[in-house]
């Protein structure tokens, strides 16, 4: 499979909708921990083996599992690679990183400092855009930067963890059944929302939809309709819902894109928690009701790998202000609407979002499309 080029509506909305008809692998399935341990040795033997490590729960679990396997199999230890954002305090996870590394007794580490290098129009992204044109996902720069350090080896990431281990449609019901005594009215409301038929859930998703202010009204409504249809398609079964996350086109295309770009650099790129065998094992272990939430899932599946406070943390780093930087603003200031489809997009509103304090992430593909058009003219 080659690189996927988003279509005009996907570029305008900054999302790829739909699901691929990939069947759930047949069982029986081993536990996620067994599947992960079986997956890791081949990657640890390919040197260097780097683990993208932010300090979040997914990357911490992956690093811990890889270290445990390496020590047991007497293989070279994986090396954590961390992106540090000194200009974005909301992205700071140094306290959690230190806690995990101290727990594992790991000293070797690669830290890449990020200022404006990961901008969608920055020095990492633009060579890829010149070579391939638009690709999905548009925010590939951080991964490319880490892959430059993994040439000849492997980059393991915890991408896919939110989908595999996170909340499912049935989670409110699981929480209600796990409670002792009466729940608050809001809990019952969440359960009723989860049990509604698809047309009602689709209508609710349309009402509470994410707004893309740069789109023409009819285009905004059509893309909101597609988003709502995707949400309404999620099965009540946690097992089925888990597998549906893995079959979303946006996730599958993104994974394939990074594998292709990794091959260009002689890097094996692996999203451990998006691998079909791992996702299928999580689905099987969760069954119909799954777990009561993210923390319960991590504790049940990986409780022996990390300190309780790491597995149960509820904070998450925010990276929006670390992505759109001076390259975006410099381009937007001189941009006059060329290179985007005016039937789909209000160029003035789009320019406004790029120059705002907090640009919308889904406008990133349009930004790169406009930049490519401008630079092909020179």
C-alpha positions as CSV (number, residue, x, y, z in Angstrom):
1,X,0.0,0.0,0.0
2,X,1.3,3.4,-0.9
3,X,0.8,6.8,0.6
4,X,-2.9,7.9,0.8
5,X,-3.9,11.3,-0.7
6,X,-6.9,12.8,1.2
7,X,-9.8,13.9,-1.0
8,X,-11.1,17.5,-1.1
9,X,-13.6,17.0,1.6
10,X,-11.1,15.2,3.9
11,X,-8.7,18.1,3.4
12,X,-11.3,20.7,4.1
13,X,-12.5,19.0,7.2
14,X,-9.2,17.7,8.5
15,X,-10.5,14.2,9.0
16,X,-10.9,10.8,7.3
17,X,-14.3,9.2,8.0
18,X,-15.5,5.7,7.8
19,X,-14.4,2.2,8.7
20,X,-12.5,-0.6,6.7
21,X,-14.4,-3.9,6.6
22,X,-11.6,-5.8,8.5
23,X,-12.9,-8.9,10.4
24,X,-11.9,-9.4,14.0
25,X,-9.2,-12.1,14.1
26,X,-10.7,-15.4,15.3
27,X,-9.9,-16.6,18.8
28,X,-8.8,-18.0,21.2
29,X,-6.8,-14.9,22.1
30,X,-4.0,-14.7,24.7
31,X,-4.0,-11.9,27.2
32,X,-2.8,-8.5,26.1
33,X,0.3,-8.8,28.2
34,X,1.2,-12.1,26.7
35,X,0.6,-10.8,23.2
36,X,2.7,-7.7,23.9
37,X,5.6,-9.8,25.3
38,X,5.5,-12.0,22.3
39,X,5.6,-9.0,19.9
40,X,8.6,-7.2,21.5
41,X,11.6,-9.5,21.1
42,X,11.8,-9.2,17.3
43,X,11.9,-5.4,17.6
44,X,14.4,-5.4,20.5
45,X,16.8,-7.4,18.3
46,X,16.8,-4.7,15.7
47,X,19.2,-2.0,16.9
48,X,18.6,0.7,17.8
49,X,15.2,0.0,19.4
50,X,13.7,3.3,20.5
51,X,10.5,3.7,22.4
52,X,8.7,7.0,22.0
53,X,8.3,8.0,25.6
54,X,6.3,11.0,26.8
55,X,5.6,9.9,30.4
56,X,1.9,9.2,29.6
57,X,0.4,5.9,30.6
58,X,0.6,4.2,27.2
59,X,4.2,5.1,26.4
60,X,5.2,4.2,30.0
61,X,3.5,0.8,29.8
62,X,5.2,0.1,26.5
63,X,8.6,1.1,27.7
64,X,8.2,-0.9,30.9
65,X,7.1,-4.0,29.0
66,X,10.0,-3.7,26.5
67,X,12.5,-3.3,29.4
68,X,11.1,-6.4,31.1
69,X,11.3,-8.5,28.0
70,X,14.8,-7.3,27.2
71,X,16.1,-8.2,30.6
72,X,14.4,-11.5,30.6
73,X,15.6,-12.5,27.1
74,X,19.0,-10.9,27.6
75,X,18.5,-8.5,24.7
76,X,19.7,-4.9,24.4
77,X,17.6,-2.5,26.5
78,X,15.3,-0.2,24.5
79,X,16.2,3.4,24.6
80,X,13.4,5.9,25.5
81,X,13.2,8.9,23.2
82,X,11.4,12.0,24.5
83,X,10.3,15.2,22.9
84,X,10.7,18.2,25.2
85,X,8.7,21.3,24.7
86,X,10.3,24.2,26.8
87,X,8.0,26.8,25.1
88,X,4.8,24.8,25.9
89,X,4.3,24.4,29.7
90,X,1.1,22.4,29.2
91,X,3.1,19.7,27.4
92,X,5.5,19.2,30.3
93,X,5.5,15.7,31.7
94,X,9.0,15.6,33.1
95,X,7.8,14.6,36.6
96,X,6.1,11.6,35.3
97,X,9.0,10.7,33.0
98,X,11.4,10.8,35.9
99,X,9.1,8.6,38.1
100,X,8.9,5.9,35.4
101,X,12.6,6.0,34.5
102,X,13.6,5.8,38.2
103,X,11.2,2.9,38.6
104,X,12.8,1.0,35.7
105,X,16.4,1.9,36.5
106,X,16.9,3.3,33.0
107,X,19.7,5.9,32.5
108,X,20.2,5.9,28.7
109,X,17.8,8.3,27.0
110,X,17.4,10.5,24.0
111,X,15.8,13.9,24.5
112,X,14.9,16.1,21.5
113,X,14.1,19.7,22.3
114,X,11.2,21.1,20.3
115,X,10.7,24.8,19.6
116,X,9.1,25.4,16.2
117,X,10.5,22.4,14.3
118,X,7.2,20.5,14.3
119,X,5.1,23.2,12.8
120,X,3.0,21.9,9.8
121,X,5.2,24.1,7.6
122,X,8.4,23.7,9.5
123,X,11.8,22.3,8.5
124,X,10.7,18.7,9.3
125,X,7.4,18.7,7.4
126,X,8.1,20.7,4.3
127,X,10.7,18.2,2.7
128,X,8.1,15.5,3.0
129,X,5.4,17.7,1.5
130,X,7.7,18.6,-1.4
131,X,8.5,14.9,-2.0
132,X,5.0,13.4,-1.6
133,X,2.4,16.2,-1.5
134,X,-0.4,16.0,1.1
135,X,-0.4,12.8,3.2
136,X,-2.6,11.7,6.1
137,X,-2.0,12.5,8.9
138,X,-0.7,16.0,8.4
139,X,1.0,16.1,11.9
140,X,3.7,13.7,11.0
141,X,6.7,15.9,11.9
142,X,7.2,14.7,15.5
143,X,7.3,11.1,14.4
144,X,9.6,11.8,11.5
145,X,12.0,13.6,13.9
146,X,12.1,10.6,16.2
147,X,12.6,8.2,13.3
148,X,15.7,10.1,12.2
149,X,17.3,8.8,15.5
150,X,16.2,5.3,14.8
151,X,17.7,4.7,11.4
152,X,18.5,1.1,10.8
153,X,16.4,0.1,13.7
154,X,12.9,0.3,15.2
155,X,10.7,3.1,16.7
156,X,8.0,1.7,19.0
157,X,5.1,4.0,19.9
158,X,2.1,3.7,22.2
159,X,-0.2,5.2,19.5
160,X,-3.6,3.4,19.6
161,X,-3.7,3.2,23.4
162,X,-6.5,5.7,23.8
163,X,-8.6,3.7,21.5
164,X,-7.8,0.2,22.8
165,X,-7.9,1.1,26.5
166,X,-10.2,4.1,26.7
167,X,-13.9,4.6,27.2
168,X,-16.4,2.6,25.1
169,X,-20.1,3.2,24.3
170,X,-21.1,0.6,27.0
171,X,-18.9,2.1,29.7
172,X,-21.7,4.1,31.4
173,X,-23.7,0.8,31.8
174,X,-20.6,-1.0,33.2
175,X,-20.1,1.8,35.7
176,X,-23.8,1.7,36.8
177,X,-23.7,-2.1,37.2
178,X,-20.5,-1.8,39.2
179,X,-21.9,0.7,41.7
180,X,-23.3,0.0,45.1
181,X,-26.5,1.9,45.9
182,X,-28.2,4.6,43.9
183,X,-26.4,6.6,41.3
184,X,-26.9,10.3,40.5
185,X,-29.4,11.2,37.8
186,X,-26.5,12.1,35.4
187,X,-25.2,8.5,35.5
188,X,-28.6,7.2,34.5
189,X,-28.7,9.8,31.7
190,X,-25.4,8.6,30.4
191,X,-26.6,5.0,30.4
192,X,-29.8,6.0,28.5
193,X,-27.7,7.9,26.0
194,X,-25.5,4.8,25.4
195,X,-28.6,2.6,25.0
196,X,-30.4,4.8,22.5
197,X,-30.9,3.5,18.9
198,X,-28.4,4.7,16.2
199,X,-30.7,7.4,14.8
200,X,-31.0,9.1,18.2
201,X,-27.3,8.9,18.9
202,X,-26.6,10.3,15.4
203,X,-29.0,13.2,16.1
204,X,-27.4,13.9,19.5
205,X,-23.9,13.9,17.8
206,X,-25.1,16.4,15.2
207,X,-26.4,18.7,17.9
208,X,-23.1,18.6,19.9
209,X,-20.9,18.5,16.9
210,X,-17.4,20.0,16.6
211,X,-17.6,23.3,14.7
212,X,-15.2,24.0,11.8
213,X,-15.8,27.8,11.3
214,X,-13.7,28.0,8.1
215,X,-16.1,25.7,6.1
216,X,-19.1,26.8,4.0
217,X,-22.3,26.0,5.9
218,X,-23.4,23.2,3.6
219,X,-19.9,21.6,3.7
220,X,-19.8,21.9,7.5
221,X,-23.1,20.2,7.8
222,X,-22.1,17.3,5.4
223,X,-18.9,16.6,7.3
224,X,-20.8,16.9,10.7
225,X,-23.2,14.3,9.3
226,X,-20.3,12.0,8.5
227,X,-18.8,12.4,11.9
228,X,-22.2,11.7,13.5
229,X,-22.6,8.5,11.4
230,X,-19.2,7.3,12.6
231,X,-20.1,7.8,16.2
232,X,-23.5,6.2,15.8
233,X,-21.9,3.1,14.2
234,X,-20.1,2.2,17.5
235,X,-21.4,-1.1,18.8
236,X,-22.7,-1.5,22.4
237,X,-20.4,-4.4,23.0
238,X,-17.1,-3.2,24.4
239,X,-15.3,-5.9,22.5
240,X,-16.8,-4.9,19.2
241,X,-16.3,-1.2,19.9
242,X,-12.6,-1.8,20.6
243,X,-12.1,-3.5,17.3
244,X,-14.1,-0.7,15.5
245,X,-11.6,1.8,16.8
246,X,-8.8,-0.2,15.1
247,X,-10.7,-0.4,11.8
248,X,-11.4,3.4,11.4
249,X,-9.9,4.5,8.1
250,X,-8.3,7.6,9.8
251,X,-6.3,5.4,12.1
252,X,-5.4,2.7,9.6
253,X,-4.3,5.1,6.9
254,X,-2.2,7.1,9.4
255,X,-0.4,4.0,10.6
256,X,0.3,2.9,7.0
257,X,1.6,6.4,6.2
258,X,4.1,6.3,9.0
259,X,5.3,2.8,8.1
260,X,5.9,3.9,4.5
261,X,7.8,7.0,5.6
262,X,9.7,4.9,8.1
263,X,10.7,2.5,5.3
264,X,12.2,5.4,3.4
265,X,14.5,6.0,6.4
266,X,15.3,2.3,7.1
267,X,13.2,2.4,10.2
268,X,10.6,-0.1,11.3
269,X,7.7,1.9,12.7
270,X,5.4,0.1,15.1
271,X,2.2,1.3,16.9
272,X,2.2,-1.5,19.5
273,X,-1.3,-0.9,20.8
274,X,-2.8,-0.7,17.3
275,X,-1.4,-4.0,16.1
276,X,-4.4,-6.3,15.3
277,X,-3.3,-9.2,17.6
278,X,-3.0,-6.8,20.6
279,X,-6.3,-5.0,19.8
280,X,-8.1,-8.4,19.4
281,X,-6.7,-9.6,22.7
282,X,-7.9,-6.4,24.5
283,X,-11.4,-6.9,22.9
284,X,-11.5,-10.5,24.0
285,X,-10.4,-9.8,27.6
286,X,-12.9,-6.9,28.0
287,X,-15.8,-8.9,26.7
288,X,-19.2,-7.3,26.3
289,X,-19.0,-4.8,29.2
290,X,-15.3,-4.1,29.2
291,X,-13.9,-2.1,32.1
292,X,-15.2,0.9,34.2
293,X,-12.7,3.3,32.6
294,X,-9.2,3.9,31.4
295,X,-7.7,3.6,34.9
296,X,-9.4,0.2,35.6
297,X,-8.3,-1.1,32.2
298,X,-4.6,-0.1,32.7
299,X,-4.6,-1.5,36.2
300,X,-6.1,-4.8,35.2
301,X,-3.9,-5.4,32.1
302,X,-0.6,-3.9,33.2
303,X,-0.8,-3.5,37.0
304,X,2.5,-5.3,37.5
305,X,4.5,-3.0,35.2
306,X,4.3,0.4,36.8
307,X,3.7,2.2,40.1
308,X,0.0,2.7,40.9
309,X,0.2,6.5,40.7
310,X,1.5,6.3,37.1
311,X,-1.3,3.9,36.0
312,X,-3.9,5.9,37.8
313,X,-2.9,9.4,36.7
314,X,-5.7,11.5,35.2
315,X,-3.7,14.4,33.7
316,X,-2.7,14.5,30.0
317,X,-0.2,16.8,28.2
318,X,-1.6,19.4,25.7
319,X,0.4,20.0,22.6
320,X,-1.7,22.4,20.5
321,X,0.4,25.5,21.2
322,X,3.6,23.5,20.4
323,X,2.4,22.7,16.9
324,X,1.3,25.9,15.2
325,X,4.3,28.3,15.6
326,X,5.9,31.1,13.7
327,X,6.0,29.2,10.3
328,X,2.2,29.0,10.3
329,X,1.8,32.6,11.3
330,X,4.3,33.9,8.8
331,X,2.6,32.1,6.0
332,X,-0.9,33.1,7.1
333,X,0.0,36.8,7.3
334,X,0.8,36.9,3.6
335,X,-1.7,34.4,2.4
336,X,-4.6,35.7,0.3
337,X,-6.8,32.6,-0.2
338,X,-5.0,30.8,-3.1
339,X,-4.6,27.1,-3.2
340,X,-7.8,26.1,-1.4
341,X,-11.3,25.3,-2.9
342,X,-13.5,28.4,-2.4
343,X,-16.6,26.3,-2.8
344,X,-15.7,24.4,0.3
345,X,-13.8,26.9,2.4
346,X,-14.2,30.5,3.5
347,X,-10.6,31.7,3.1
348,X,-11.0,34.7,5.4
349,X,-12.2,32.5,8.3
350,X,-9.5,30.0,7.6
351,X,-6.8,32.7,7.7
352,X,-8.3,33.9,10.9
353,X,-8.0,30.5,12.6
354,X,-4.4,30.2,11.6
355,X,-3.6,33.5,13.1
356,X,-5.6,32.9,16.3
357,X,-4.2,32.2,19.7
358,X,-5.4,28.5,19.4
359,X,-5.6,27.4,15.8
360,X,-7.9,24.4,15.0
361,X,-5.9,21.3,14.5
362,X,-8.2,20.0,11.7
363,X,-7.2,23.0,9.6
364,X,-3.7,21.6,9.2
365,X,-4.2,19.8,5.9
366,X,-5.6,23.0,4.4
367,X,-2.6,24.9,5.6
368,X,-0.3,22.4,3.9
369,X,-2.4,22.4,0.8
370,X,-2.2,26.2,0.5
371,X,1.6,26.2,1.2
372,X,2.1,23.6,-1.5
373,X,0.1,25.6,-4.0
374,X,2.1,28.7,-3.2
375,X,5.4,27.0,-3.6
376,X,4.6,25.2,-6.8
377,X,4.0,28.7,-8.3
378,X,7.6,29.7,-7.6
